[in-house]
């Protein structure tokens, strides 16, 4: 019996089993078995190099966004309109057969947008090119799930289920569970609050299913069995997802209003070019990119090429800013001068742990530099504007 057949057999057994207090331990073990089998399904065959056939493209720019959706929902048209890159679009399904990249120039940054082939039901089991599409999606910063507004809501549920089957958790945060394997000492089970979904016995049975007999586990929240399995697996990726409902020009205004009010949703029309600016703004907010402009000593700020940081992929502190420029710069920094939203006054003397905000201006003062003129060197900073923004770039700072 193959792995897919085993998974379907266990799912059928779970569907037949009544959910009550007496069967929750049995259902927990079945969920653990399915998670193990799905992990084996994604592993490369034994004896192979693990590369396989795919269509991964080189990362470019300050972020990566993946377009995921069913065939013929408008992904190729959306890529062409946002990036100017031509992606073949037609009225029939499976027009796109490979990954087509494009670049969005937005807010002085370059964001890579990937048009992926359409996903079909059963993609997590290898149908179509589902595995390659999902592999590229995992390498992205956020996912844009493109849906047809004129079709049923079932498409969104099917896509979410397929992505969760391969370890992608959309718009969820990691469970607050501490888990660590040990060599000896047995299983140590603790919680900081009462648990309603998992108890010590169920936790032991799930760990036994994974052949883990020595571990330390601490629940910091009232987590579920699925959360516990995700922590034990350790290969889950938690990503932000924006649900993009295309073709709103073919439905009524009441349906448009209902879709627009759903969480993490944006309604657009590629045919009429409606609400695309709102989609870009929402995508920018979800990516959490921070632009930091540099200011050489005695010169005007450089507003042409910002240093782009991301809280999700590292951090937005002054130390992260220095490491982005050069790894050896941190040990030479004496302090920095910061103008912008994160500063309490202009300029503010900050250390390496200071958190930067979008459109901040930073001047680095090195340890080897001599402070000429004593305190009088900083007198000219009192005339700096109260806020740095795009509208004030015509009147740059002076020192």
KOLKEKE-239440 format. One line per field, with one value per residue (C-alpha): z, y, x; residue number from 1. Coordinates in steps of 0.05 Angstrom, whole numbers, plus 5000, padded with zeros to 4 digits. Each point is the difference from the previous one (the first is absolute). Layout:
<balums>
z (Z / ...) $
y (Y / ...) $
x (X / ...) $
nr (NUM / ...) $
</balums>
This chain:
<balums>
z (5000 / 4980 / 5045 / 4967 / 5010 / 5073 / 5010 / 4968 / 5043 / 5064 / 4978 / 4988 / 5069 / 5031 / 4962 / 5028 / 5071 / 5045 / 5034 / 5075 / 5064 / 4992 / 4929 / 5005 / 5015 / 4940 / 4954 / 5026 / 4981 / 4931 / 4988 / 5019 / 4952 / 4943 / 5015 / 4997 / 4934 / 4968 / 5021 / 4967 / 4937 / 4992 / 5010 / 4938 / 4981 / 5032 / 4957 / 4963 / 5006 / 5024 / 4945 / 4957 / 4944 / 5018 / 4976 / 5056 / 4980 / 5033 / 5054 / 4980 / 5033 / 5072 / 5006 / 4965 / 4989 / 4972 / 4961 / 5016 / 4974 / 4958 / 4924 / 4962 / 5058 / 4972 / 5030 / 4934 / 4985 / 5070 / 4991 / 4934 / 5028 / 5063 / 4970 / 4926 / 4989 / 4946 / 5024 / 4950 / 5019 / 4967 / 5015 / 5006 / 5062 / 5012 / 4954 / 5046 / 5004 / 5035 / 5050 / 4970 / 5042 / 4997 / 5040 / 5034 / 5011 / 5061 / 5054 / 4977 / 5006 / 4952 / 5016 / 4961 / 4979 / 4977 / 4956 / 5016 / 4962 / 5025 / 5058 / 4995 / 5055 / 5023 / 4987 / 5068 / 4976 / 4937 / 4950 / 4944 / 5018 / 5071 / 5036 / 4959 / 5009 / 5076 / 5005 / 4967 / 5044 / 5062 / 4978 / 4995 / 5053 / 4991 / 4957 / 4957 / 4992 / 4937 / 5000 / 4950 / 5034 / 4956 / 5025 / 5066 / 5064 / 4997 / 4958 / 5058 / 5047 / 4951 / 4989 / 5075 / 5013 / 4946 / 5028 / 5072 / 4978 / 4981 / 5061 / 4979 / 5054 / 4972 / 5045 / 5063 / 5052 / 5027 / 5061 / 5067 / 5017 / 5023 / 4977 / 5006 / 4991 / 5053 / 5004 / 5069 / 5055 / 4970 / 4980 / 5040 / 4990 / 5026 / 4984 / 5023 / 4996 / 5000 / 4936 / 4968 / 4936 / 5021 / 5064 / 5024 / 4977 / 4930 / 4995 / 5020 / 4948 / 4944 / 5020 / 5003 / 4928 / 4980 / 5042 / 5046 / 5071 / 5029 / 4991 / 5035 / 4981 / 5027 / 4978 / 5005 / 4970 / 4993 / 4936 / 4961 / 4978 / 4930 / 5031 / 5041 / 4938 / 4961 / 5055 / 5001 / 4924 / 5001 / 4924 / 4998 / 4969 / 5023 / 4945 / 4989 / 4945 / 4965 / 4967 / 4933 / 4970 / 4926 / 4949 / 5046 / 4937 / 4987 / 5069 / 5037 / 5047 / 5060 / 4986 / 4990 / 5067 / 5035 / 4971 / 5015 / 5074 / 5010 / 5039 / 4959 / 4935 / 4942 / 4942 / 4930 / 4927 / 4951 / 4942 / 5023 / 5039 / 5065 / 5069 / 4979 / 5040 / 5062 / 4987 / 4995 / 5065 / 5036 / 4974 / 5024 / 5070 / 5006 / 4979 / 5055 / 4961 / 5031 / 4958 / 5034 / 4965 / 5012 / 5015 / 4993 / 5049 / 4974 / 4939 / 4980 / 5011 / 4943 / 4984 / 4936 / 5024 / 5070 / 5043 / 5004 / 5063 / 5019 / 5070 / 4977 / 4968 / 5054 / 5033 / 4995 / 5052 / 4989 / 5005 / 4944 / 4959 / 5010 / 4984 / 4936 / 4977 / 5023 / 5054 / 5027 / 5008 / 5068 / 5039 / 4974 / 5018 / 5058 / 4994 / 4947 / 4988 / 4980 / 4970 / 4988 / 5034 / 5046 / 5028 / 5061 / 4979 / 4941 / 4997 / 5052 / 5023 / 4996 / 5013 / 4962 / 5032 / 4976 / 4957 / 4934 / 4965 / 4928 / 4967 / 5056 / 4984 / 5034 / 5006 / 5027 / 5044 / 5005 / 5059 / 4962 / 4976 / 5039 / 5025 / 4972 / 5034 / 5062 / 5014 / 4948 / 4948 / 5016 / 5002 / 4928 / 5013 / 5039 / 4934 / 4973 / 4980 / 5048 / 4953 / 4940 / 4944 / 4925 / 4996 / 5036 / 4959 / 4961 / 5063 / 5025 / 5066 / 5008 / 5049) $
y (5000 / 5068 / 5062 / 5034 / 4938 / 4997 / 5072 / 4990 / 4938 / 5038 / 5059 / 4951 / 4970 / 5070 / 5016 / 4937 / 5013 / 5040 / 5059 / 4997 / 4996 / 4925 / 5004 / 5063 / 4960 / 4955 / 5059 / 5034 / 4940 / 4997 / 5074 / 4987 / 4941 / 5043 / 5056 / 4949 / 4971 / 5069 / 5017 / 4936 / 5018 / 5065 / 4969 / 4983 / 4927 / 4960 / 4999 / 5065 / 5065 / 5036 / 5052 / 4974 / 5037 / 5069 / 5072 / 5039 / 5068 / 5041 / 5048 / 5073 / 5065 / 5015 / 4949 / 4944 / 4991 / 4937 / 4999 / 4937 / 4981 / 4954 / 5000 / 5058 / 5048 / 5058 / 4988 / 5012 / 5063 / 5027 / 4987 / 5037 / 5060 / 5007 / 4987 / 5010 / 4930 / 4963 / 4935 / 4963 / 5006 / 4966 / 4978 / 4927 / 4966 / 4984 / 5055 / 5010 / 4937 / 5027 / 5054 / 5070 / 5055 / 5075 / 5060 / 5051 / 5068 / 5028 / 5050 / 5001 / 4924 / 4941 / 4943 / 4935 / 4974 / 4928 / 4974 / 4926 / 4947 / 4988 / 4952 / 4944 / 4960 / 4946 / 5043 / 4979 / 4928 / 5017 / 5012 / 5050 / 5040 / 5012 / 4981 / 5047 / 5057 / 4990 / 4996 / 5068 / 5028 / 4979 / 5042 / 5063 / 5053 / 5003 / 4966 / 5033 / 4949 / 5022 / 4978 / 5008 / 5044 / 4971 / 4929 / 4966 / 5008 / 4927 / 5017 / 5039 / 4942 / 4949 / 5041 / 5012 / 4925 / 4982 / 5050 / 4977 / 4928 / 5017 / 5041 / 5071 / 5037 / 5062 / 5060 / 4961 / 5010 / 4944 / 4964 / 5022 / 4931 / 4988 / 4932 / 4971 / 4929 / 4971 / 4939 / 4977 / 5019 / 4979 / 5048 / 5064 / 5029 / 5069 / 5056 / 5072 / 4998 / 4949 / 4959 / 4980 / 4966 / 4961 / 4963 / 4965 / 4931 / 5023 / 5036 / 4936 / 4959 / 5049 / 5002 / 4924 / 4999 / 5040 / 4952 / 5057 / 4976 / 5056 / 5072 / 5064 / 5033 / 5063 / 5028 / 5076 / 5002 / 4956 / 4966 / 4945 / 4931 / 5028 / 5055 / 4948 / 4958 / 5061 / 5015 / 4928 / 4998 / 5065 / 5011 / 5046 / 5068 / 5056 / 5050 / 5060 / 4994 / 5051 / 4974 / 5036 / 4995 / 5015 / 5012 / 5042 / 5034 / 4939 / 4997 / 5045 / 5057 / 4962 / 4941 / 5047 / 5033 / 4932 / 4976 / 5065 / 4996 / 4931 / 4998 / 5005 / 5011 / 5049 / 5004 / 5019 / 4998 / 4989 / 5011 / 5070 / 5015 / 5010 / 5005 / 4979 / 5057 / 4974 / 4930 / 5028 / 5039 / 4938 / 4958 / 5051 / 5002 / 4924 / 4994 / 5047 / 5031 / 5059 / 5051 / 5033 / 5057 / 5013 / 5068 / 5008 / 5048 / 5071 / 4982 / 4997 / 4935 / 4950 / 4991 / 4962 / 4931 / 4980 / 4942 / 4954 / 4959 / 4949 / 4981 / 4930 / 4984 / 5027 / 5066 / 5075 / 5023 / 5044 / 4938 / 4966 / 5064 / 4999 / 4925 / 5012 / 5050 / 4959 / 4948 / 5035 / 5067 / 4984 / 4998 / 5069 / 5036 / 5048 / 5023 / 5020 / 5062 / 4985 / 5044 / 4974 / 4968 / 4957 / 5060 / 5038 / 5063 / 5021 / 4973 / 4946 / 4966 / 4925 / 4935 / 4934 / 4976 / 5058 / 4978 / 5037 / 5018 / 5011 / 5061 / 5013 / 5036 / 4972 / 5030 / 4954 / 5030 / 4954 / 4993 / 5022 / 5065 / 5062 / 5046 / 5067 / 5062 / 4965 / 5009 / 5054 / 4945 / 4982 / 5070 / 4998 / 4939 / 5042 / 5028 / 4931 / 4989 / 4965 / 4941 / 4968 / 4981 / 4996 / 5069 / 5031 / 4969 / 5065 / 5033 / 4950 / 5004 / 5038 / 4995) $
x (5000 / 5027 / 5005 / 4940 / 4957 / 5020 / 4981 / 4932 / 4988 / 5016 / 4956 / 4943 / 5009 / 4999 / 4935 / 4968 / 5022 / 4953 / 5031 / 4992 / 5042 / 5012 / 5027 / 5043 / 5063 / 4988 / 4987 / 5063 / 5042 / 4968 / 5016 / 5073 / 5003 / 4973 / 5050 / 5058 / 4975 / 4992 / 5071 / 5024 / 4960 / 5038 / 5069 / 5040 / 5006 / 5057 / 5062 / 4984 / 5037 / 4937 / 5001 / 4943 / 4966 / 4977 / 4996 / 5032 / 5026 / 5055 / 4978 / 5004 / 4981 / 4980 / 4944 / 4963 / 4925 / 4968 / 4934 / 4961 / 4932 / 4959 / 5009 / 4970 / 4987 / 5042 / 5069 / 5037 / 4960 / 5014 / 5075 / 5000 / 4962 / 5043 / 5069 / 4995 / 5028 / 4962 / 4968 / 4957 / 4926 / 4942 / 4929 / 5019 / 5029 / 5074 / 5026 / 5061 / 5042 / 5062 / 5020 / 5003 / 5033 / 4989 / 5024 / 4954 / 5032 / 4964 / 5021 / 5073 / 5004 / 5001 / 4952 / 5003 / 4932 / 4994 / 4944 / 4993 / 4960 / 4930 / 4990 / 4949 / 4968 / 5048 / 5063 / 5029 / 4999 / 5039 / 4944 / 5015 / 5062 / 4975 / 5064 / 5043 / 4950 / 4997 / 5077 / 5006 / 4945 / 5039 / 5059 / 4957 / 4989 / 4924 / 4948 / 4947 / 4943 / 4963 / 4927 / 4943 / 4948 / 4945 / 5012 / 4985 / 5039 / 5020 / 5061 / 5031 / 4988 / 5030 / 5063 / 5009 / 4992 / 5051 / 5051 / 4990 / 5010 / 5072 / 5016 / 4980 / 4960 / 4966 / 4988 / 5017 / 5053 / 5045 / 4970 / 5027 / 5028 / 5071 / 5026 / 5070 / 5025 / 5046 / 5045 / 4976 / 4951 / 4934 / 4945 / 4990 / 4930 / 4980 / 4952 / 4991 / 4924 / 4944 / 4996 / 4933 / 5023 / 5062 / 5017 / 5063 / 4976 / 4984 / 5067 / 5036 / 4963 / 5017 / 5073 / 5000 / 4974 / 5061 / 5044 / 5020 / 5010 / 5043 / 4978 / 4981 / 4934 / 4967 / 4933 / 4996 / 4930 / 4938 / 5025 / 4966 / 5025 / 5016 / 5043 / 5038 / 5013 / 5024 / 5051 / 5025 / 5006 / 5039 / 4994 / 4939 / 5005 / 4953 / 4986 / 4956 / 4949 / 4956 / 4937 / 4992 / 4930 / 5005 / 4944 / 4956 / 4973 / 4955 / 4966 / 4952 / 5021 / 4973 / 5045 / 5059 / 4987 / 4995 / 5066 / 5036 / 4980 / 5031 / 5065 / 5065 / 4960 / 5007 / 4951 / 5026 / 4983 / 5057 / 4952 / 4981 / 5064 / 4961 / 5032 / 5070 / 5031 / 4966 / 5028 / 5070 / 4992 / 4973 / 5056 / 5051 / 4969 / 5000 / 5073 / 5022 / 5057 / 5037 / 5038 / 5059 / 5037 / 5074 / 5030 / 5076 / 5032 / 4999 / 4958 / 4927 / 4959 / 4999 / 4926 / 5014 / 5020 / 4974 / 5023 / 4940 / 4991 / 4947 / 4976 / 4981 / 5067 / 5046 / 4984 / 4996 / 5050 / 5061 / 5043 / 4961 / 5008 / 5076 / 5005 / 4960 / 5053 / 5060 / 5012 / 5062 / 4966 / 4967 / 5066 / 5020 / 4934 / 5004 / 4928 / 4950 / 4957 / 4928 / 4947 / 4930 / 4940 / 5041 / 5038 / 4974 / 5037 / 5043 / 5052 / 4998 / 5064 / 4986 / 5036 / 5000 / 4935 / 4957 / 4941 / 4994 / 4935 / 4982 / 5033 / 5049 / 5065 / 5063 / 5070 / 5055 / 5055 / 5060 / 5047 / 5062 / 4968 / 5021 / 4945 / 5022 / 4972 / 4974 / 4926 / 4995 / 5003 / 4927 / 4971 / 4979 / 4956 / 4950 / 4974 / 4983 / 4927 / 4953 / 4987 / 5032 / 4953 / 4997 / 4968 / 5060 / 5054 / 5006 / 5027 / 5053 / 5036 / 5065 / 5056) $
nr (1 / 2 / 3 / 4 / 5 / 6 / 7 / 8 / 9 / 10 / 11 / 12 / 13 / 14 / 15 / 16 / 17 / 18 / 19 / 20 / 21 / 22 / 23 / 24 / 25 / 26 / 27 / 28 / 29 / 30 / 31 / 32 / 33 / 34 / 35 / 36 / 37 / 38 / 39 / 40 / 41 / 42 / 43 / 44 / 45 / 46 / 47 / 48 / 49 / 50 / 51 / 52 / 53 / 54 / 55 / 56 / 57 / 58 / 59 / 60 / 61 / 62 / 63 / 64 / 65 / 66 / 67 / 68 / 69 / 70 / 71 / 72 / 73 / 74 / 75 / 76 / 77 / 78 / 79 / 80 / 81 / 82 / 83 / 84 / 85 / 86 / 87 / 88 / 89 / 90 / 91 / 92 / 93 / 94 / 95 / 96 / 97 / 98 / 99 / 100 / 101 / 102 / 103 / 104 / 105 / 106 / 107 / 108 / 109 / 110 / 111 / 112 / 113 / 114 / 115 / 116 / 117 / 118 / 119 / 120 / 121 / 122 / 123 / 124 / 125 / 126 / 127 / 128 / 129 / 130 / 131 / 132 / 133 / 134 / 135 / 136 / 137 / 138 / 139 / 140 / 141 / 142 / 143 / 144 / 145 / 146 / 147 / 148 / 149 / 150 / 151 / 152 / 153 / 154 / 155 / 156 / 157 / 158 / 159 / 160 / 161 / 162 / 163 / 164 / 165 / 166 / 167 / 168 / 169 / 170 / 171 / 172 / 173 / 174 / 175 / 176 / 177 / 178 / 179 / 180 / 181 / 182 / 183 / 184 / 185 / 186 / 187 / 188 / 189 / 190 / 191 / 192 / 193 / 194 / 195 / 196 / 197 / 198 / 199 / 200 / 201 / 202 / 203 / 204 / 205 / 206 / 207 / 208 / 209 / 210 / 211 / 212 / 213 / 214 / 215 / 216 / 217 / 218 / 219 / 220 / 221 / 222 / 223 / 224 / 225 / 226 / 227 / 228 / 229 / 230 / 231 / 232 / 233 / 234 / 235 / 236 / 237 / 238 / 239 / 240 / 241 / 242 / 243 / 244 / 245 / 246 / 247 / 248 / 249 / 250 / 251 / 252 / 253 / 254 / 255 / 256 / 257 / 258 / 259 / 260 / 261 / 262 / 263 / 264 / 265 / 266 / 267 / 268 / 269 / 270 / 271 / 272 / 273 / 274 / 275 / 276 / 277 / 278 / 279 / 280 / 281 / 282 / 283 / 284 / 285 / 286 / 287 / 288 / 289 / 290 / 291 / 292 / 293 / 294 / 295 / 296 / 297 / 298 / 299 / 300 / 301 / 302 / 303 / 304 / 305 / 306 / 307 / 308 / 309 / 310 / 311 / 312 / 313 / 314 / 315 / 316 / 317 / 318 / 319 / 320 / 321 / 322 / 323 / 324 / 325 / 326 / 327 / 328 / 329 / 330 / 331 / 332 / 333 / 334 / 335 / 336 / 337 / 338 / 339 / 340 / 341 / 342 / 343 / 344 / 345 / 346 / 347 / 348 / 349 / 350 / 351 / 352 / 353 / 354 / 355 / 356 / 357 / 358 / 359 / 360 / 361 / 362 / 363 / 364 / 365 / 366 / 367 / 368 / 369 / 370 / 371 / 372 / 373 / 374 / 375 / 376 / 377 / 378 / 379 / 380 / 381 / 382 / 383 / 384 / 385 / 386 / 387 / 388 / 389 / 390 / 391 / 392 / 393 / 394 / 395 / 396 / 397 / 398 / 399) $
</balums>
